[in-house]
């Protein structure tokens, strides 16, 4: 799986840098039809791996912060 550096924003509008591991669809021929949020399998921020919710948000169990992927 491919890993990229992304920017995320928490519920307090504070920006953070994170790593995103992308799904297989991100590398396919039709990858342009998906948003970056849809391509992310999970993010890693401050050493914690966080899976997306159904709303494509990422909630930390350690800090209770909610992160949203920011399109570049």
N, C-alpha and C positions, 0 to 999 in steps of 0.2 A: 504494500500500500504506500501511496505517496504522502509525504509530510510537507506542509508548507507553514510559513509564519503568517499569522493573521492578526488583525486588531479586533478586539471585542470591547463592548461597552457594558458596564453593569447598570443596575437599576438606579444608581445615583448619578448617572451620566459621566462616570469616570472611565477613561479609556485605558486598556491594558493590552500588552502583547501576549500572544499565546501561540501554541503550535496546534495545527489541525491535521488530523489524519483523515485522508479522503477515501471515500468508497470507490469501488471499481468503476462505477458509472462516470466518475470524474475523468477517467482516462479513455472512455469509449468514443466512438465516432459521433454520437449525439450528445456529447457532454455540454454543448452550448445551450441546450434547451433547459438545463437545470441551473438554478441559482447556486451561489457558493454555499449558502446555508443547507441546501438539499444535498450537496456533495459531501458534507462533513460527516464522518463516522463518529468521531469524538474529538474533543479539544483537550489539550494539556496546558494547565495554567498553574503556576507556582507548585509544580510537582504533582498536581492532582489531575487524574483523568476523569473527564466529565462527559457523560452521554447526553444526547439531546432529548428534550421532551417532545410530545406530539406537536407543540407549538414552535418547534425548532429553537427553543431556548435551552440554556445550559445552567442548571442549578447546582451550586457547590454544596456538598454535604458538610464540608469542613467549615466554611465561612458563611453559608446560607445566602451568598450573593447569587444573583441571577445574571447571566451573561448573554448578550446577543452578538452574533457575528456581524461585523461591519463590512460591507462590500468595498473592495478597493477600487 
